[in-house]
Amino acid sequence: MQGKSIKYKTLVFALLSLLAFSPAGFANEPTSPIKGKQTTIQQSVSRININQASAEQLSSLPGIGPLKAEAIILVREQKGSFTNLTDLQQVKGIGTKTTARLEHLISF
């Protein structure tokens, strides 16, 4: 149940970001659609760099709470920078399902 709530919050955030940062502007042309531009949600939301993010930033990711965020930082400090999703799976509690959800939200 919590996963659906996080997905809903992420979708709402992405859609609001898309409106706020639209090249046409939200208030400039209220009746005119954006012409010739198709922006995906992935493009409209910036990625979080997993190697530089704070615990608070990491906690904002779906499936990552405060404890996993601290674990990510601990592994990052002990073993060095993450270079791919497989490296991120070294963190206890992060597996293939979690990394699949994070794939389009993080960078290395």
C-alpha positions in Angstrom: 0.0 0.0 0.0 2.8 2.4 0.8 4.4 1.8 -2.6 1.3 3.1 -4.4 1.3 6.2 -2.2 5.0 6.9 -3.0 4.3 6.4 -6.7 1.3 8.8 -6.5 3.4 11.4 -4.7 6.2 11.1 -7.3 3.7 11.4 -10.2 2.1 14.5 -8.6 5.5 16.1 -8.0 6.6 15.4 -11.5 3.4 16.8 -13.0 3.6 19.9 -10.9 7.3 20.3 -11.9 6.3 20.0 -15.5 3.8 22.8 -15.1 6.1 25.0 -13.2 9.1 24.7 -15.5 7.2 24.6 -18.8 9.0 26.6 -21.5 5.6 28.2 -22.4 5.1 29.3 -18.8 2.0 28.5 -16.7 0.5 32.1 -16.7 1.8 33.4 -20.1 -0.5 31.4 -22.4 -3.2 29.6 -20.4 -5.2 28.6 -23.5 -2.3 27.8 -25.8 -0.8 24.2 -25.7 2.9 23.7 -25.9 3.6 23.2 -29.6 6.1 20.7 -30.9 7.4 19.7 -27.5 6.9 16.4 -25.8 8.5 16.3 -22.4 8.6 13.1 -20.4 8.3 13.0 -16.6 11.9 11.7 -16.5 13.2 14.8 -18.4 11.2 17.2 -16.2 12.6 16.0 -12.9 16.3 16.3 -12.2 18.1 13.2 -11.0 19.7 12.8 -7.6 23.4 12.0 -7.7 23.7 9.0 -5.4 27.4 9.8 -4.8 26.8 13.4 -3.6 23.3 13.4 -2.1 22.6 14.1 1.5 20.6 11.7 3.7 17.6 14.0 3.3 17.8 13.9 -0.5 18.3 10.1 -0.5 15.3 9.7 1.8 13.1 11.5 -0.7 13.6 8.6 -3.2 10.9 5.9 -3.3 11.8 2.9 -1.1 14.6 4.7 0.6 13.9 5.8 4.2 16.2 7.5 6.7 17.9 4.2 7.7 18.6 3.1 4.1 19.8 6.6 3.3 22.3 6.4 6.1 23.3 2.9 4.9 24.0 4.3 1.4 26.2 7.0 2.8 28.1 4.5 5.0 28.8 2.2 2.1 29.7 5.2 -0.1 32.2 6.3 2.5 33.7 2.8 3.1 33.8 1.5 -0.5 33.9 4.7 -2.6 31.6 6.0 -5.2 28.8 4.0 -6.8 29.2 3.5 -10.5 26.1 1.6 -11.4 22.9 0.0 -10.0 24.7 -3.2 -9.2 27.1 -1.3 -6.9 24.0 0.2 -5.1 22.8 -3.3 -4.4 25.8 -3.7 -2.0 23.7 -1.7 0.5 21.8 -4.0 2.8 18.0 -3.8 2.0 18.5 -2.6 -1.6 17.8 -5.2 -4.2 16.8 -5.4 -7.8 13.2 -4.2 -7.2 14.4 -1.1 -5.4 17.1 -0.3 -8.0 14.6 -0.7 -10.8 12.4 1.9 -9.2 15.4 4.2 -8.7 17.0 3.8 -12.2 15.4 6.8 -13.7 15.6 9.0 -10.6 19.3 8.8 -9.8 22.7 9.4 -11.4 26.2 8.3 -10.5 
